[in-house]
Amino acid sequence: MVSSSIENVEDFNRLNFEPIEYFDNIGRKYPMYEMTRDGFMMLDMGFTGNLVCCDILIYANTN
């Protein structure tokens, strides 16, 4: 069950957070992430552990 939950979290992260780069107005490169609505919800809820994270994933998948 735990390994399945970890795989679900890894899948969730891969599908909802994409590392990209952006450039400021003088051409400096910075790291940035594009995220989906579900990814933003995950951050917004401020999860602190695997159990809470799994609850959030369940909630996200029902909407």
Secondary structure as UniProt FT lines:
FT   HELIX           2..16
FT   STRAND          17..23
FT   TURN            25..26
FT   STRAND          29..35
FT   HELIX           37..45
FT   HELIX           50..62
//
